Amino acid sequence: MTTIYTCIGQCGNQLGHHFFNTVNNTSDEQHQRSPFVCQDNKIRSLNIDSENKVLKRLIKDSKKSLLREDNIVCGRKGRGANWAFGYHGLRNDEENLLDSCLDAFRKEVERCDCYTGTVMMHSLCGGTGSGFGSHLCEAIRDNYPMAYIQSVVIAPFQTGESPLQNYNATLCMAWLQRYSDSIFMYHNEEILHRLSGLNVSKVVREEAKVTIKDINEHIAESLAGLYKPVSSGKSTSHGNEPWEILQSVCPMPSHKFAHVIHTSQTKSSWETLTGGLLRSFKRYDEDGLTFSSLANLAVARGDKMDTFSKHSKSIEKKIKAAYNCVRWNPYPVDFWIGKDSINVAKSGTASLTICANTSRIVEYAGNVLSKTRNMLEAGAYLHLYLNHGCEKGDFIEAYDTMQCVIDNYKDAVK
């Protein structure tokens, strides 16, 4: 695997930390041939932030860990949860964070036998994650136009993590729509509710508190469910590259937004595992209408006894019904199957991960655009963006881009 993982901002680096802990929790023999590490036993990743609050621990431990010290790129000042500040950066500053990142990225590309693309992890809300993440995505596309870019983004809580989050989300989603090949979006609120539901069986429910660490670990495990190689079907190459997911889920450049759900259990049948997972995700919009899915990929792991194929037809029917698959796609569900569990610590665990290209983005983007429009009409916080190099035309262009995304999904699921 010649993929570079790029972790940006506080959210991206925390998520990346949990992700690499998950995918590298293997035996020594498996670790030596892990697709996530180079020949010198270092992780093929970049860790980037505009301040050292999160990165200082990585810098301190980099010599003892699998991280490459030169790939930890740190700025001097945070970006104030402001997309414009994150995108345009500090003016008249000796430090140029973008140039430093591109230089480290180029050196990592040169270590690849054949560089194929990058997976970017960041948030839609923070200034560094949304703003600098957008700029870096654009720059990587310009420098490596034939390589893939896959974005893993975290949507903030609807109750509000920042008064600027709707501006940031609108601008960031528009940039990713233009420059990336696919966007896997996770919603903090949904994962919080799902994990809380898993914990209600505790005797003392007050103790069933879900932390940001729990959310990050859940997302990391679901990404491992997608990205770790598997061997299934007629070819042994399934899942050896993240870009193979695009063939099943995001084959059309106008429809890039995908949603991922994941579960893992011990001593549970595949039918039970599937049923529990499909009951855990949001299937209806605010008006009670069912979301529709264009394409789906289901990855089953821990199938040591080769039993999943016996249930695949039944599971396929359940997925089609739960996701309300469009009629024009004759094969809306693809399966990848792996014998091994996600990590050796859970060797007896079976897991199921579903990545679906659904119309759910219509509801989320519609709510964000509505709030963005109201804020723009009132001129709320607009000066914070204009002072950092943004223009009002940037908002209008981003708004139009995302409105086009909404219209394309509505047309596709008619």
Buried (B, 14 or more C-beta within 10 A) or exposed (E): BBBBBBBBBBBBBBBBBBBBBBBBBBEEEEBEEBBBBBEEEBBBBBBBBBBBEBBEEBBEEBEEBBBBEEBBBBBEEBBBBBBBBBBBBBEEEEEEBBEBBBEBBEEBBEBBEEBBBBBBBBBBBBBBBBBBBBBBBBBBBEEBEEBBBBBBBBBBEBEEBBEBBBBBBBBBBBBBBBBBBBBBBBBBBBBBBBBBEBBEEEEEEEEBEBEEEBBBBBBBBBBBBBBBBBBBEEEEEBBBBBBBBBEBBBEEEEBBBBBBBBBBBEEBEBEEBBBBBBEBBBBEBEEEEEBBBBBBBBBBBBBEEEEBEEBBEEBBEBBBEBBBBBEEBEEBBBBBBBBBBBBEEBEEBBBBBBBBBBBBBBBBBBBBBEBBBEBBEEEBBBEBBEEBEBEEEBBEBBBEBBBEBBEBBEEBBE
